[in-house]
């Protein structure tokens, strides 16, 4: 396999041989030095037996990569030095080591090292003892010398063992010496002290030597037990730490490397590696299976000899942990392969909130580099700013719902990325359950920035005008409602301004819709520029804007704001490749206690129309009774609907005569309302309501039908003198897409000759959308009906527009006819209209002729037709018929005549 560790260097053998040679040299030197001899050969034999037993059954210490044998030789050192001679002491020691070597079957390198090291250090220690002073009867100085030599022996042997371990395993010399140093020192002191007791017993009664040795044996047994327990605890802790490191490795190769390292350290092996099961094993090898194909093996036991049963169990425990870790690592690698391909972030947390896994998508979403999230507290990695504090990521693993095994889902959450930027996410946390307990969580993070951005755009579009970016009707009403609620709580009042751009349709038609959009954007910008930040500017649609002024003192303050708006709008603004100047009409409504938002808006709307009717480019403050008038208008609407259903409407007719001959040319159909309580009402009382509510469409159709029926009836009564029936088309009627079809259907159903029907359209309607108007007029002309432009001159249109439209007549508005006698301007206007109409082949009809002077001037100017109270007031068909004179009746007076004008049939 690819994972292994090499064992001891070859120089260890050379060091052992050198140590043995030094031991032999030490024996020779001791023999040459000489000294006293043993008091009794039995004494030497006793020391040999006890020392051999100590060497054969040592206390073996094995921890991590360190190995040490404690034999309590210090107990025998003091009496041997004082009771035996130097040479006998060294020879007894060497012989005891040899016996122990044979009994324990140690390797030759271990035997060489132990023998050479002991002989060398023992010889040196004996030499030190004799140098300090040993001679004659045993005294205090002799004991001190022996103890000093024993301390030298203890320290020297420990240094020698640490040195050989450094050569064998690369262990740190200083760390090896310090590890367990307190235990060693205590053992040395205790052993030397016990040796002194043994010496004293042997000095007085030789037979007391075995008795004195008994405490040494007891100390040996107790020490072995204590050290064994310590060793077992240390080994267990080391195994637990190694297992933790193995389990913490999330990759298979990392698990194998950690297993090999831990096996070598725990078992103090020279080599450790992972091999195939089928590979043959040497006799000195210890193996433990990882799976069906591989196993972990260790070789070259540091202390020599064969592997013990406990060491085999230790290796099997490591292998079992590694086997599970490898299985998890393989699953982890598969999970990584899957999660790497996901666009969603995946985090694995332990029970304390530590991140144990993060896929690339999670790292990218949260702004971390690869691998940086692992081991971090999720509280440090993600700073949640969600609206629900209990849903913050660090607290998830502590929530009762999660601990109960429930999966948590949060569709909207905001977290702070590592760079401090906010991130919109949706989160799912699923518990990880082990042995019935939640030990962590798997968190899936989905980036919902695009969805949230789309939602924000949709919300903005739902409440803002796409052209100007200003609030729309819905948002304006919402802010108005909130402002009213605040005023009820905190006091203060509000004002609503309703603004309509004057003659905006002319800009749209003449300069194009793109230019019109640019003008509306400029209007919105200028409105914002003259208002306070707390005020609201909204676009209601078309060219209508509304303004909400919060916390105004009175109507005067609102009026000042309206004046600033009018001045700002009158400044020239770019419109395409030219500059234009626009004006606006503004209605102002001041909130009163109890006013609903809709009431304020309606009052401002009514005031705006009043401003338009008073000449535009001005503001009007809604009257205090605006609400009452609005209610009255609503009542009028309901009554008008009832009047249409109950046939309370009538059609009256007003004659139109030829200016030169006085001959009846036609009749104009005019609607009247015979109100049950108010009497006969003219169109001025109800046509505005009909126009605003759309009732004018069915009403106008009914008038058209009745007028055509009357024209047919007139023709039946006067077959030689048919009349042209004129019917007004309202703006709403003219805009109906089925207008031509409805007119054709009425002509067909009534049987009226189309040439006897004249449809009148006001000048303002004609000029609103010239392209659409022209198309509609041409379709009507295809029906062969007559077309007239009513109220010509009031729309301020150019006279040159006349030639563009396929119309048969132009009706001069009453305002110009009234001014014929008072000034030259109106006369010039009327004359210009008559001349241009005549030039393009159109007839001219003067409305509102009420005096003979007006009649004479119109005849002199060349007007074709006359209509007005001078000739006849509107009435029923029978009333008009009675007013018309017979063919032999009076003639139309000559020019400058002061006589009246009589209408005649022919």
C-alpha positions in Angstrom: 0.0 0.0 0.0 1.0 3.6 -0.3 1.0 4.6 3.4 3.9 3.4 5.7 6.6 4.6 8.1 10.2 3.4 8.2 11.7 1.9 11.4 15.0 2.3 13.4 18.1 3.5 11.6 20.9 1.0 11.1 23.2 2.9 13.4 21.3 1.5 16.4 23.0 -1.8 16.1 26.4 -0.1 16.0 25.5 1.8 19.1 24.5 -1.4 21.0 27.8 -3.0 20.0 29.7 0.0 21.2 27.9 -0.1 24.5 28.7 -3.8 25.0 32.4 -3.1 24.3 32.4 -0.3 26.8 30.9 -2.7 29.4 33.7 -5.2 28.8 36.3 -2.5 29.1 34.7 -1.4 32.4 35.0 -4.9 33.8 38.7 -5.0 32.9 39.3 -1.7 34.5 37.5 -2.7 37.7 39.5 -5.9 37.8 42.7 -3.9 37.5 41.7 -1.5 40.2 41.0 -4.2 42.7 39.5 -3.6 46.2 38.1 -5.8 49.0 36.3 -9.1 48.4 33.0 -10.5 49.4 32.5 -11.5 53.0 30.8 -14.7 51.9 30.2 -16.5 48.6 26.7 -17.1 49.7 26.2 -13.4 50.0 27.2 -12.9 46.3 24.9 -15.8 45.4 22.0 -14.2 47.2 22.5 -10.9 45.4 22.8 -12.8 42.1 19.4 -14.4 42.6 17.6 -11.3 43.7 19.2 -9.2 40.9 18.4 -11.8 38.3 14.8 -11.9 39.4 14.6 -8.1 39.2 16.1 -8.2 35.7 13.8 -11.0 34.6 10.6 -9.4 35.9 11.0 -5.6 35.3 8.3 -3.0 35.4 7.8 -2.3 31.7 6.8 1.2 30.8 5.4 1.8 27.3 3.8 5.1 26.4 3.5 6.5 22.8 6.9 6.1 21.2 8.8 5.9 24.6 9.8 2.7 26.3 11.5 2.1 29.7 12.1 -0.7 32.1 12.3 -0.1 35.9 13.9 -3.0 37.8 14.7 -1.4 41.3 18.4 -2.2 40.8 19.1 0.7 43.1 17.8 -1.4 46.1 20.8 -3.8 45.5 23.4 -1.3 44.6 24.2 0.0 48.1 24.6 -3.3 49.9 26.4 -4.9 46.9 29.0 -2.0 46.8 29.6 -2.2 50.6 29.3 -6.0 51.1 30.9 -7.3 47.9 34.1 -6.3 46.2 34.1 -4.1 43.1 34.9 -6.9 40.7 32.4 -9.3 42.3 29.7 -6.5 42.2 30.2 -6.0 38.4 30.4 -9.8 37.7 27.2 -10.5 39.7 25.5 -7.8 37.8 26.6 -9.0 34.4 25.7 -12.6 35.3 22.2 -11.5 36.4 21.6 -9.7 33.1 22.7 -12.8 31.2 20.3 -15.0 33.1 17.5 -12.5 32.6 18.3 -12.4 28.8 18.1 -16.1 28.5 14.9 -16.3 30.5 13.1 -13.5 28.5 14.5 -14.4 25.1 15.5 -10.8 24.3 17.0 -9.9 21.0 20.8 -9.8 20.7 20.8 -6.0 20.2 18.8 -5.5 23.4 21.1 -7.9 25.2 24.2 -6.2 24.1 22.8 -2.8 25.0 21.5 -3.7 28.4 24.6 -5.7 29.4 27.0 -3.1 28.1 25.1 -0.1 29.5 24.6 -1.7 33.0 28.2 -2.9 33.3 29.5 0.5 32.2 27.3 2.6 34.4 27.6 0.1 37.3 31.4 0.2 37.0 31.3 4.0 37.0 29.0 4.1 39.9 31.2 1.7 41.9 34.2 3.8 41.0 32.5 7.0 42.2 31.6 5.3 45.5 35.2 4.2 46.1 36.5 7.6 45.2 34.2 9.2 47.7 35.4 6.8 50.4 34.7 3.1 51.2 37.0 1.1 53.4 37.0 -0.9 56.6 33.9 -1.3 58.7 30.8 0.1 57.2 30.2 3.7 58.5 28.3 6.7 57.6 30.8 7.9 55.0 30.6 4.5 53.3 26.8 4.7 53.2 26.9 8.2 51.7 29.4 7.1 49.1 27.3 4.1 48.1 24.1 6.2 47.8 26.0 8.8 45.7 27.2 6.0 43.4 23.6 4.7 43.3 22.3 8.1 42.2 24.9 8.2 39.5 23.9 4.7 38.3 20.2 5.8 38.2 20.8 9.0 36.2 23.4 7.3 33.9 21.1 4.4 33.0 18.2 6.8 32.3 20.4 8.9 30.0 21.7 5.8 28.2 18.1 4.6 27.6 17.0 8.0 26.3 20.0 8.1 24.0 19.3 4.7 22.5 15.6 5.7 22.0 16.6 8.8 20.2 18.7 6.7 17.9 16.0 4.1 17.4 12.9 6.3 17.0 14.1 9.9 16.6 12.6 10.7 20.0 13.5 14.0 21.6 16.3 13.4 24.2 15.1 16.2 26.6 11.4 15.2 26.3 12.3 11.5 27.0 14.3 12.4 30.1 11.6 14.7 31.5 8.7 12.3 30.8 8.0 10.5 34.1 11.0 12.1 35.7 9.2 12.7 39.1 8.2 9.0 39.2 11.8 8.0 38.5 13.3 10.2 41.1 10.9 9.0 43.7 11.7 5.5 42.8 15.5 6.1 43.0 15.2 7.7 46.4 13.0 5.0 47.8 15.1 2.2 46.4 18.3 3.6 47.7 16.8 4.2 51.1 15.5 0.6 51.1 19.0 -0.5 50.1 20.4 1.2 53.1 18.0 -0.7 55.3 19.0 -4.0 53.6 22.7 -3.1 54.3 22.1 -2.4 57.9 20.2 -5.7 58.4 23.0 -7.6 56.6 25.6 -5.9 58.6 24.3 -7.1 62.0 22.7 -10.4 61.1 23.4 -12.0 57.7 20.3 -14.1 58.0 18.2 -10.9 58.2 19.1 -10.2 54.5 16.2 -12.2 53.1 13.9 -10.6 55.6 15.1 -7.2 54.6 14.6 -8.1 51.0 10.9 -8.8 51.7 10.0 -5.0 51.7 11.9 -4.6 48.5 9.7 -7.3 46.9 6.6 -5.7 48.3 7.7 -2.4 46.9 8.4 -4.0 43.6 4.9 -5.5 43.4 3.2 -2.3 44.6 5.2 -0.3 42.1 4.4 -2.6 39.3 0.7 -2.4 40.0 0.7 1.4 40.3 2.8 1.9 37.2 0.6 -0.6 35.4 -2.5 1.4 36.2 -0.8 4.6 35.2 0.4 3.0 32.0 -3.1 1.7 31.2 -4.7 5.1 31.8 -2.1 6.8 29.7 -2.5 4.2 27.0 -6.3 4.6 27.1 -6.0 8.4 26.8 -3.6 8.1 24.0 -5.9 5.6 22.2 -8.8 8.0 22.7 -6.8 10.9 21.3 -5.7 8.8 18.3 -9.3 7.7 17.7 -10.4 11.4 17.7 -7.7 12.4 15.2 -8.7 9.5 13.0 -12.4 10.3 13.1 -11.7 14.0 12.5 -10.0 13.1 9.2 -12.6 13.5 6.5 -10.6 12.2 3.5 -9.6 8.5 3.1 -5.9 9.2 2.6 -5.9 11.4 5.7 -7.5 8.6 7.7 -4.8 6.1 6.5 -1.9 8.5 7.3 -3.3 9.1 10.8 -3.8 5.4 11.4 -0.2 4.5 10.5 1.2 7.3 12.7 -1.0 6.5 15.7 -0.2 2.7 15.4 3.5 3.3 15.4 3.4 5.7 18.3 1.0 3.7 20.5 2.8 0.4 20.0 6.3 1.8 19.9 6.9 0.0 16.6 9.8 0.5 14.3 7.5 0.4 11.2 3.8 0.7 10.5 2.0 0.5 7.2 -1.2 -0.5 5.4 -0.8 -3.6 3.2 -2.9 -6.0 1.2 -4.4 -9.0 3.2 -2.9 -11.4 0.6 0.6 -10.1 1.2 2.7 -12.6 3.3 3.5 -11.4 6.8 6.9 -11.9 8.7 6.8 -13.7 12.1 7.5 -10.5 14.0 4.6 -8.6 12.3 1.4 -7.7 14.1 -1.7 -7.1 11.9 -5.3 -6.0 12.2 -7.9 -6.0 9.4 -9.4 -2.8 8.0 -11.7 -4.4 5.5 -11.8 -7.5 3.3 -8.8 -6.5 1.3 -6.5 -4.4 3.5 -5.0 -4.4 7.0 -2.7 -2.4 9.1 0.6 -4.0 10.3 3.4 -3.0 12.7 6.9 -4.5 13.0 10.1 -4.1 15.0 8.8 -3.9 18.5 10.8 -1.2 20.3 11.4 -3.3 23.5 12.1 -6.4 21.5 10.5 -9.7 21.9 7.1 -10.8 20.7 3.9 -8.7 20.6 1.6 -9.1 23.6 -2.1 -9.7 23.6 -2.8 -6.2 24.9 -0.8 -4.7 22.1 -2.7 -6.8 19.6 -6.0 -5.5 21.1 -4.7 -2.0 20.9 -4.0 -2.3 17.2 -7.4 -4.0 16.5 -9.1 -1.1 18.3 -7.3 1.4 16.1 -8.2 -0.6 13.0 -11.8 -0.7 14.0 -11.9 3.1 14.5 -10.1 3.6 11.2 -12.4 1.2 9.4 -15.5 3.2 10.4 -13.6 6.5 9.6 -12.7 5.1 6.1 -16.4 4.2 5.5 -17.4 7.7 6.6 -14.6 9.3 4.5 -15.8 7.4 1.4 -19.4 8.6 2.0 -18.1 12.0 2.6 -16.2 12.0 -0.7 -19.3 10.8 -2.4 -21.3 13.6 -0.7 -18.7 16.1 -1.8 -18.9 14.9 -5.4 -22.7 15.4 -5.2 -22.7 18.7 -3.3 -20.0 20.2 -5.5 -22.4 19.9 -8.5 -25.2 21.6 -6.6 -25.9 25.3 -7.0 -27.2 25.4 -3.4 -24.9 25.9 -0.5 -24.7 23.0 2.0 -23.3 23.2 5.5 -22.9 20.5 8.1 -22.8 21.6 11.7 -22.0 19.7 14.9 -24.0 20.0 18.1 -22.0 23.1 19.1 -22.5 24.9 15.8 -19.0 24.1 14.4 -18.9 23.8 10.6 -17.7 20.4 9.7 -18.4 20.6 6.0 -19.1 23.3 3.4 -19.5 22.7 -0.3 -18.1 25.2 -2.8 -21.5 26.8 -3.4 -21.8 27.6 0.3 -18.3 29.0 0.5 -19.0 31.2 -2.6 -22.4 32.4 -1.3 -21.0 33.4 2.1 -17.8 34.9 0.6 -15.2 32.4 2.1 -12.3 30.8 0.4 -12.1 27.1 0.1 -11.7 25.2 3.4 -11.8 28.4 5.6 -15.3 27.7 6.9 -14.4 24.3 8.3 -14.0 24.4 12.1 -15.5 27.8 12.5 -18.4 28.6 14.7 -21.4 29.3 12.5 -22.0 32.4 14.7 -18.7 33.7 13.6 -19.1 32.7 10.0 -22.6 34.0 9.3 -24.1 37.0 11.0 -27.9 36.7 10.6 -30.1 39.7 10.2 -33.4 37.9 9.7 -36.7 39.4 10.9 -37.2 36.3 13.2 -34.5 36.4 15.9 -35.3 32.8 16.9 -34.4 31.6 13.4 -30.8 32.8 13.5 -28.3 30.2 12.4 -26.3 29.9 15.7 -29.5 29.0 17.6 -30.8 26.4 15.2 -29.1 23.5 16.9 -30.7 24.5 20.2 -34.2 24.9 19.1 -36.7 22.5 20.6 -38.3 21.9 17.2 -35.0 20.9 15.7 -34.1 18.7 18.6 -37.4 17.0 18.3 -36.4 15.9 14.8 -38.3 18.6 12.8 -36.9 20.1 9.7 -36.9 23.9 9.8 -37.6 26.0 6.7 -37.2 29.8 6.3 -38.2 31.2 3.0 -36.9 34.7 3.6 -33.7 35.5 5.5 -30.9 38.0 5.3 -27.4 37.0 6.3 -24.2 39.1 6.2 -21.4 37.7 4.0 -17.8 37.8 5.1 -17.2 41.1 3.4 -20.2 42.7 5.2 -22.6 42.7 2.3 -26.2 41.5 2.9 -27.4 38.3 1.1 -31.0 37.3 0.6 -31.3 33.5 1.2 -33.8 30.8 1.9 -32.7 28.3 4.5 -33.5 24.7 5.4 -32.1 23.0 8.5 -32.4 19.3 8.9 -31.4 17.5 12.1 -28.7 14.9 12.2 -29.8 12.2 14.6 -27.5 9.6 16.2 -28.7 7.1 18.8 -31.9 9.0 19.2 -30.2 12.4 19.9 -29.7 15.4 17.6 -26.0 15.8 17.2 -25.9 18.5 14.5 -27.7 19.8 11.5 -27.4 20.0 7.7 -28.1 23.5 6.4 -29.1 24.1 2.8 -28.7 27.7 1.7 -30.4 28.9 -1.5 -29.6 32.2 -3.1 -32.9 34.1 -3.6 -31.4 37.4 -4.6 -32.9 37.2 -8.1 -36.3 36.2 -6.7 -36.2 39.0 -4.1 -35.0 41.5 -6.7 -37.9 40.5 -9.0 -40.4 40.7 -6.1 -39.1 44.2 -5.3 -39.4 45.2 -8.9 -42.9 43.8 -9.1 -43.9 45.6 -5.9 -42.3 48.8 -7.2 -44.1 48.5 -10.5 -47.4 47.7 -8.7 -47.2 51.0 -6.8 -45.2 53.3 -9.1 -45.8 54.8 -12.5 -43.3 53.2 -15.0 -42.8 56.4 -17.0 -42.0 58.9 -14.3 -41.1 56.5 -11.4 -43.5 58.4 -9.1 -46.1 56.7 -6.9 -49.3 55.7 -8.7 -52.9 56.0 -7.7 -52.8 53.0 -5.3 -49.7 54.1 -3.4 -51.0 57.7 -3.3 -54.2 56.7 -1.7 -52.4 54.5 0.7 -50.1 57.3 1.8 -53.1 59.7 2.0 -54.9 57.2 4.3 -51.9 56.8 6.6 -51.5 60.6 6.7 -55.2 61.0 7.7 -54.7 58.3 10.4 -51.6 60.1 11.8 -53.4 63.4 11.8 -56.2 61.9 13.9 -53.5 60.7 16.4 -51.0 63.5 16.4 -53.0 66.5 15.0 -52.2 68.5 11.9 -53.9 68.5 8.5 -53.2 67.7 4.9 -53.9 69.2 1.5 -54.4 67.4 -1.8 -53.5 69.0 -5.1 -55.0 67.6 -8.3 -53.0 68.8 -11.4 -53.8 68.4 -15.1 -51.5 69.6 -17.8 -53.3 72.1 -20.1 -53.6 71.1 -23.8 -51.2 68.2 -23.4 -53.0 66.4 -26.2 -51.8 69.0 -28.7 -48.2 68.3 -27.7 -48.8 64.5 -28.1 -50.4 64.9 -31.5 -48.1 67.5 -33.0 -44.7 66.4 -31.5 -45.3 62.7 -31.0 -45.9 60.5 -28.0 -42.2 60.2 -27.2 -41.9 63.9 -26.8 -45.1 63.8 -24.7 -43.5 61.2 -22.4 -40.5 63.5 -22.1 -42.7 66.4 -21.1 -44.5 64.3 -18.4 -41.1 63.2 -17.0 -40.0 66.8 -16.8 -43.3 67.8 -15.1 -42.8 65.1 -12.5 -39.2 66.2 -11.9 -40.2 69.9 -11.5 -43.0 69.0 -9.1 -40.6 67.1 -6.9 -38.1 70.0 -7.1 -40.5 72.5 -5.6 -42.0 70.3 -2.8 -40.7 69.2 0.6 -39.2 65.7 1.0 -42.1 64.7 3.2 -44.6 65.5 0.4 -45.8 63.0 -2.2 -46.0 63.5 -5.9 -48.0 60.8 -7.8 -49.0 60.3 -11.4 -52.6 59.3 -11.7 -52.4 58.5 -15.4 -52.3 60.4 -18.7 -51.4 64.0 -17.9 -52.9 64.0 -14.4 -50.7 64.4 -11.2 -51.6 64.5 -7.6 -49.7 66.0 -4.7 -50.1 65.2 -1.0 -49.0 68.0 1.3 -48.6 66.8 4.9 -48.8 69.1 7.9 -50.0 72.3 6.2 -51.3 75.1 8.4 -54.2 76.3 6.1 -55.4 76.7 2.5 -53.0 79.7 2.1 -49.9 77.5 2.5 -51.3 75.0 -0.1 -52.1 77.9 -2.4 -48.5 79.1 -2.1 -47.3 75.6 -3.1 -49.6 75.7 -6.1 -48.2 79.0 -7.2 -44.7 77.7 -7.0 -45.7 74.7 -9.1 -47.3 76.9 -11.8 -44.2 79.1 -12.0 -41.9 76.1 -12.2 -44.0 74.5 -15.0 -44.1 77.8 -17.1 -40.3 77.7 -17.5 -39.4 76.5 -21.0 -38.6 72.8 -21.2 -36.9 70.6 -23.8 -39.3 68.6 -25.9 -37.5 66.7 -28.6 -35.6 69.2 -30.7 -37.5 72.2 -29.5 -38.5 74.1 -26.3 -42.1 74.2 -25.2 -43.9 76.1 -22.5 -46.7 74.3 -20.7 -49.3 75.4 -18.1 -51.5 73.4 -15.7 -54.8 73.6 -13.9 -54.7 72.7 -10.2 -57.5 71.9 -7.8 -56.8 72.1 -4.1 -58.7 70.3 -1.3 -58.0 70.9 2.4 -58.7 68.0 4.7 -61.3 68.5 7.4 -62.1 66.3 10.4 -64.0 63.3 9.1 -62.9 63.6 5.5 -62.2 60.3 3.8 -59.3 60.0 1.4 -61.6 59.5 -1.5 -63.6 62.6 -0.6 -60.5 64.8 -0.6 -59.4 63.4 -4.0 -62.9 64.0 -5.5 -63.0 67.5 -4.1 -59.6 68.3 -5.6 -60.6 66.8 -8.9 -63.8 69.0 -9.1 -61.7 72.1 -8.2 -59.3 71.2 -11.0 -62.1 71.2 -13.6 -63.3 74.5 -12.2 -59.8 75.9 -12.8 -59.9 74.6 -16.4 -63.3 76.1 -17.0 -62.0 79.5 -15.7 -59.3 79.7 -18.3 -56.6 77.2 -17.3 -53.1 78.0 -15.9 -54.5 78.6 -12.4 -55.5 76.9 -9.2 -58.9 76.7 -7.4 -59.4 75.8 -3.8 -62.3 73.5 -3.4 -65.3 75.1 -1.7 -66.5 74.0 1.7 -69.7 72.6 0.1 -67.7 70.6 -2.5 -68.9 67.4 -0.8 -72.5 68.5 -1.0 -72.1 69.4 -4.6 -70.5 66.1 -5.3 -73.4 64.3 -3.6 -75.8 66.4 -5.6 -73.9 65.4 -8.8 -74.2 61.8 -7.8 -77.9 62.2 -7.2 -78.3 63.8 -10.6 -76.5 60.9 -12.2 -78.9 58.4 -10.6 -81.9 60.5 -11.6 -80.6 60.7 -15.2 -80.3 57.0 -15.4 -83.8 56.7 -14.2 -84.9 59.3 -16.7 -83.5 57.3 -19.6 -85.2 54.1 -18.4 -88.6 55.9 -17.8 -88.6 58.0 -21.1 -88.4 61.4 -19.4 -86.2 62.7 -22.2 -87.5 64.5 -25.2 -86.0 65.7 -28.5 -86.7 69.3 -29.6 -85.8 70.8 -33.0 -84.4 74.2 -34.0 -84.7 75.4 -37.6 -81.7 76.2 -39.8 -82.5 78.5 -42.7 -80.8 79.8 -45.8 -79.4 83.2 -45.2 -80.3 84.7 -48.6 -83.8 83.2 -49.1 -85.1 82.4 -45.7 -86.0 78.9 -46.9 -85.9 76.2 -44.3 -82.8 74.1 -44.8 -82.8 71.8 -41.9 -83.4 71.1 -38.2 -81.0 70.6 -35.3 -82.0 67.9 -32.8 -81.6 69.0 -29.2 -82.3 66.8 -26.2 -84.4 68.0 -23.2 -85.2 66.4 -19.9 -88.7 66.8 -18.6 -87.9 66.4 -14.9 -90.8 65.5 -12.7 -90.1 68.2 -10.1 -87.8 70.7 -11.9 -89.6 70.9 -15.1 -88.0 71.1 -18.6 -84.2 71.0 -18.3 -81.8 71.9 -21.1 -78.6 69.9 -21.8 -76.5 72.3 -19.8 -78.1 70.8 -16.6 -77.1 67.2 -17.2 -74.9 66.7 -20.3 -71.7 67.1 -18.2 -72.8 64.3 -15.9 -73.8 62.2 -18.9 -70.4 62.8 -20.5 -68.4 62.0 -17.3 -70.4 58.8 -16.5 -70.6 57.5 -20.1 -74.4 57.8 -20.2 -73.9 60.1 -23.1 -73.3 57.1 -25.4 -76.7 55.4 -25.0 -78.3 58.8 -24.7 -76.7 60.1 -27.9 -77.7 56.9 -29.8 -81.3 57.4 -28.7 -81.3 61.0 -29.9 -79.9 60.0 -33.2 -82.6 57.4 -33.7 -85.4 59.8 -32.7 -84.0 62.5 -34.9 -83.9 60.2 -37.9 -87.5 59.0 -37.2 -88.6 62.7 -37.1 -86.8 63.4 -40.4 -88.6 60.6 -42.1 -91.9 61.8 -40.6 -91.2 65.4 -41.9 -90.4 64.1 -45.4 -93.7 62.1 -45.3 -95.6 65.3 -44.4 -93.7 67.6 -46.8 -92.4 65.4 -49.6 -91.5 68.4 -51.7 -89.5 70.2 -48.9 -87.3 67.6 -47.1 -85.0 69.0 -44.4 -81.5 68.1 -43.3 -81.6 66.7 -39.7 -78.5 67.7 -37.7 -77.5 65.6 -34.7 -74.6 66.4 -32.3 -72.1 63.7 -31.6 -70.4 63.9 -28.2 -66.8 63.3 -27.6 -67.5 59.8 -26.1 -69.7 58.9 -29.0 -67.2 59.9 -31.5 -64.5 57.7 -29.8 -66.7 54.6 -29.9 -65.1 52.0 -32.3 -68.6 51.0 -33.6 -69.8 54.5 -34.2 -70.1 54.0 -38.0 -71.9 50.7 -37.7 -74.4 52.3 -35.3 -75.1 55.2 -37.6 -75.5 52.8 -40.6 -77.9 50.6 -38.6 -80.1 53.7 -37.6 -80.2 54.8 -41.3 -81.2 51.3 -42.4 -83.8 50.8 -39.7 -85.5 54.2 -40.1 -85.1 54.4 -43.9 -83.7 57.9 -43.9 -81.8 59.1 -46.9 -78.1 59.5 -45.6 -77.8 62.8 -47.4 -80.5 64.2 -45.1 -78.5 63.4 -42.0 -75.8 65.9 -40.8 -73.6 64.8 -37.9 -72.1 67.6 -35.9 -68.7 67.2 -34.1 -67.2 69.9 -31.9 -63.9 71.4 -32.9 -62.1 70.2 -29.8 -63.1 66.6 -30.5 -61.9 66.9 -34.1 -58.5 68.3 -33.0 -57.7 65.8 -30.2 -56.3 63.0 -32.3 -56.1 64.1 -35.9 -55.1 60.8 -37.3 -57.9 58.8 -35.7 -60.4 61.6 -36.3 -59.6 61.7 -40.0 -60.1 58.0 -40.3 -63.4 58.1 -38.5 -64.6 61.0 -40.6 -63.8 59.3 -43.8 -65.7 56.2 -42.8 -68.7 58.3 -42.0 -68.5 60.0 -45.4 -68.6 56.6 -47.0 -72.1 56.4 -45.5 -72.9 59.5 -47.6 -74.0 61.5 -44.5 -73.2 65.2 -44.1 -70.5 66.3 -41.6 -70.3 69.6 -39.7 -67.8 71.1 -37.3 -69.7 72.6 -34.4 -68.5 75.6 -32.2 -65.7 76.4 -34.7 -63.3 78.9 -33.4 -63.5 78.0 -29.7 -60.8 75.4 -29.9 -58.2 77.8 -31.3 -57.3 75.6 -34.1 -55.7 76.8 -37.3 -58.1 77.6 -40.1 -55.8 75.6 -42.4 -57.0 72.4 -40.6 -60.3 72.9 -42.4 -59.0 71.6 -45.7 -57.8 68.4 -44.1 -61.2 67.2 -43.0 -63.9 65.8 -45.3 -66.7 68.0 -43.8 -69.6 69.8 -45.5 -70.2 72.7 -43.1 -68.7 74.8 -40.4 -70.8 76.2 -37.6 -69.6 79.6 -36.3 -69.8 79.7 -32.6 -72.3 82.0 -30.9 -69.5 83.9 -29.1 -68.3 85.3 -32.4 -71.8 86.1 -33.6 -72.4 88.1 -30.4 -69.3 90.1 -31.0 -70.2 91.2 -34.6 -71.8 94.4 -33.4 -69.3 95.2 -30.6 -65.9 95.1 -32.2 -63.9 94.5 -35.5 -62.0 91.5 -34.2 -64.9 89.1 -34.1 -66.0 90.4 -37.5 -62.6 89.7 -39.0 -62.6 86.2 -37.5 -66.1 85.4 -38.9 -65.2 86.8 -42.2 -62.0 84.7 -42.4 -63.9 81.6 -41.5 -66.5 82.3 -44.2 -64.0 83.0 -46.8 -61.9 79.9 -46.1 -65.0 77.7 -45.9 -66.2 79.0 -49.2 -62.8 78.5 -50.7 -62.7 74.8 -49.8 -66.4 74.3 -50.8 -68.0 74.2 -47.3 -71.1 75.8 -46.1 -71.1 78.1 -43.0 -73.8 78.1 -40.4 -74.0 80.9 -37.9 -75.3 79.8 -34.4 -77.0 82.1 -31.9 -78.4 84.7 -34.3 -80.7 86.8 -32.1 -80.8 90.2 -33.7 -81.6 91.5 -37.2 -78.3 93.4 -37.2 -76.5 90.1 -36.8 -78.6 88.6 -39.5 -77.8 91.5 -42.0 -74.0 91.4 -41.2 -73.9 87.6 -41.7 -75.7 87.9 -45.0 -73.2 90.6 -46.1 -70.2 88.5 -45.1 -71.6 85.6 -47.2 -72.7 83.2 -44.5 -74.7 80.4 -45.9 -77.1 79.4 -43.1 -78.5 81.0 -40.0 -79.8 79.5 -36.7 -80.9 81.2 -33.6 -83.7 82.6 -31.4 -84.4 85.3 -34.1 -85.7 82.6 -36.3 -87.2 80.1 -33.8 -86.6 78.6 -30.4 -86.3 74.8 -30.2 -89.6 73.0 -29.9 -91.3 69.8 -30.8 -91.7 68.7 -34.4 -95.3 69.9 -34.5 -94.4 73.3 -33.0 -91.7 73.9 -35.5 -94.1 72.9 -38.3 -96.6 75.5 -37.2 -94.0 78.2 -37.1 -93.0 77.6 -40.7 -94.9 79.9 -43.1 -96.5 78.7 -46.4 -94.6 79.1 -49.7 -96.2 82.4 -50.4 -95.1 83.8 -47.0 -92.8 86.8 -46.4 -89.5 86.9 -48.1 -86.1 87.3 -46.4 -85.5 91.1 -45.9 -83.1 92.8 -48.1 -79.7 93.8 -46.8 -79.7 96.6 -44.1 -83.5 96.0 -43.6 -84.7 96.3 -40.1 -87.7 94.0 -40.6 -87.9 90.4 -39.2 -87.1 87.3 -41.0 -89.8 84.7 -41.8 -89.0 81.1 -42.2 -90.7 79.4 -45.1 -90.7 75.9 -46.6 -89.9 76.8 -50.2 
